[in-house]
């Protein structure tokens, strides 16, 4: 890996995009992260992070036409690039190795 590491929230965004596939637009990404983490997420944080991931070449987007519903708006749908997929796989493997063998319920930390 050539130094492309994902921060925690970047990993959440990438995982949401991977899970949502063709429905990976801002509001859906936000909802997926909130649902799976129980953490409130601002839509601005999603778009800022997605933009940063695009600058790194890890995500790309396409503007899709509005949905055929009253008031439907165009959507920016994100996709993971090949380097993005490599970075996501690398980051999740590293996290898995760090967690492996720990009993986090044991509360082995001070306090």
C-alpha positions in Angstrom: 0.0 0.0 0.0 1.5 3.4 -0.9 0.5 5.4 2.1 -3.2 5.7 1.4 -4.8 5.1 4.8 -8.4 5.9 5.8 -9.4 7.8 8.9 -12.3 6.5 10.9 -15.0 8.6 9.2 -13.5 8.1 5.8 -13.8 4.4 6.4 -17.5 4.8 7.4 -18.2 6.7 4.2 -16.4 4.2 2.0 -18.2 1.3 3.7 -21.6 3.0 3.2 -20.8 3.6 -0.5 -19.8 -0.1 -0.8 -23.0 -1.2 0.9 -25.4 1.2 -1.0 -23.9 0.7 -4.5 -26.1 2.5 -7.0 -28.0 4.3 -4.2 -24.8 5.8 -2.7 -25.8 9.5 -2.6 -25.3 11.9 0.3 -28.5 11.4 2.3 -28.4 7.7 1.9 -24.8 7.6 3.0 -25.6 9.7 6.0 -28.5 7.4 7.0 -26.5 4.2 6.5 -23.7 5.5 8.8 -26.2 6.7 11.4 -28.1 3.4 11.4 -25.1 1.2 11.7 -23.1 3.3 14.1 -25.8 5.0 16.2 -23.8 8.2 15.7 -25.4 11.4 14.5 -23.9 12.6 11.2 -24.2 15.9 9.5 -24.8 15.9 5.8 -22.0 18.5 5.5 -19.5 16.0 7.0 -20.6 13.4 4.5 -20.1 15.7 1.5 -16.8 17.1 2.8 -15.4 13.6 3.4 -16.6 12.4 0.0 -15.0 15.3 -1.7 -11.7 14.6 0.2 -11.9 11.0 -0.9 -12.4 12.1 -4.5 -9.4 14.3 -4.3 -7.4 11.3 -3.1 -8.8 9.3 -6.1 -10.6 6.8 -3.9 -14.2 7.8 -4.9 -15.7 9.2 -8.0 -19.2 10.5 -8.7 -21.8 10.7 -11.4 -24.8 13.2 -11.5 -28.0 11.3 -12.1 -31.2 12.9 -13.3 -34.0 13.6 -10.9 -36.2 10.7 -9.8 -39.6 10.6 -11.5 -41.5 12.0 -8.4 -42.9 15.4 -7.7 -40.0 17.6 -6.6 -37.4 15.0 -7.5 -33.9 16.4 -7.7 -30.7 15.3 -9.4 -28.4 13.2 -7.2 -24.7 12.9 -7.0 -24.0 9.1 -6.7 -20.6 7.9 -5.5 -18.6 4.9 -6.6 -15.5 3.4 -5.1 -12.5 3.5 -7.5 -10.0 0.6 -7.8 -7.5 2.4 -5.6 -10.4 3.2 -3.2 -11.3 -0.5 -3.0 -7.7 -1.4 -2.3 -7.4 1.3 0.4 -10.7 0.1 2.0 -9.6 -3.5 2.0 -6.2 -2.6 3.4 -7.7 -0.4 6.2 -10.4 -3.0 7.2 -7.7 -5.8 7.3 -5.5 -3.6 9.5 -8.4 -2.9 11.9 -9.3 -6.6 12.0 -5.7 -7.5 12.9 -5.7 -4.9 15.7 -8.9 -6.2 17.1 -8.1 -9.9 16.7 -7.7 -11.7 20.1 -9.0 -8.8 22.2 -11.9 -9.2 24.6 -13.3 -5.7 24.5 -16.0 -6.7 27.0 -13.2 -7.4 29.5 -12.6 -3.7 29.8 -8.8 -4.1 30.1 -8.2 -0.3 30.3 -7.9 2.0 33.3 -10.9 3.4 34.9 
